[in-house]
């Protein structure tokens, strides 16, 4: 069964890299508890968006992706986290992509 990668590209606000990484760590814990298989964070070193940070959420399948996302809409901890970080964002979302793994 192919894995799903839900990928977000963020540009940190000036002076907010550590705050953004702290938010990423909180989000990772909440997303894994909610059903994600893994969360990977990386910083772009080149290409079209050097310096941006990639927040990649991996799911075992489309079914687990759907169940996790649907569950977040009523997940109190996720909603409180999102409300808190939205008040004073540490980063700006600059791009979002989703990938489906291809078994070869």
C-alpha positions in Angstrom: 0.0 0.0 0.0 1.5 3.4 -1.0 2.4 5.9 1.7 1.2 9.5 1.6 3.5 12.5 2.2 1.8 15.7 3.1 4.5 18.4 2.7 4.5 22.0 3.9 7.2 24.6 3.2 7.6 27.3 5.7 9.7 30.5 5.8 10.5 31.5 9.4 9.7 35.0 10.6 12.8 37.0 11.4 14.3 35.8 14.6 11.8 33.0 15.0 13.6 29.9 13.8 13.8 28.3 17.2 10.2 29.2 18.0 9.1 27.6 14.7 11.1 24.5 15.4 9.5 24.3 18.8 6.1 24.5 17.1 7.1 21.8 14.7 8.0 19.5 17.6 4.7 20.1 19.3 2.8 19.5 16.0 4.8 16.3 15.4 3.8 14.9 18.8 0.2 15.7 18.2 0.1 14.4 14.7 1.7 11.1 15.6 -0.7 10.6 18.5 -3.5 11.3 16.0 -2.4 8.7 13.5 0.5 9.9 11.4 3.3 7.4 10.8 6.1 9.9 11.1 7.0 13.6 10.7 10.3 14.7 9.1 11.7 18.3 9.3 14.4 19.5 7.0 15.9 22.8 5.8 16.3 23.5 2.1 19.9 24.2 1.1 19.2 25.1 -2.5 16.7 24.9 -5.3 13.8 27.3 -5.6 13.4 28.0 -1.9 16.7 28.0 -0.1 16.4 28.5 3.7 12.8 27.4 3.9 11.9 24.6 6.2 10.0 21.5 5.1 7.5 19.9 7.5 6.6 16.5 6.0 3.9 14.4 7.6 3.9 10.7 6.5 0.9 8.4 6.5 0.8 4.7 6.0 -2.0 5.0 3.4 -4.7 7.2 2.1 -7.1 5.7 4.6 -4.9 6.7 7.6 -4.3 10.1 6.1 -8.1 10.7 5.8 -8.9 9.3 9.2 -6.1 11.4 10.8 -7.2 14.7 9.1 -10.8 14.1 9.8 -10.0 13.4 13.5 -8.0 16.6 13.8 -11.2 18.7 13.2 -12.5 17.6 16.6 -9.1 17.0 18.4 -9.1 19.4 21.3 -5.4 19.4 21.8 -4.8 20.1 18.1 -7.4 22.9 18.0 -5.8 24.6 21.1 -2.3 24.3 19.6 -3.5 25.7 16.3 -5.3 28.6 17.9 -2.3 29.5 20.1 0.3 29.5 17.2 -2.0 31.4 14.9 -2.1 34.4 17.3 1.6 35.0 16.7 3.0 32.9 13.9 6.6 31.9 13.9 6.6 31.1 10.2 4.7 31.7 6.9 3.5 28.8 4.8 4.9 29.4 1.3 4.0 26.1 -0.4 2.1 22.9 0.2 2.3 19.6 -1.8 1.1 16.1 -1.3 2.7 13.0 -2.7 1.5 9.4 -3.0 4.3 6.8 -3.0 4.6 4.5 -6.0 5.4 0.9 -5.3 8.1 -0.3 -7.8 
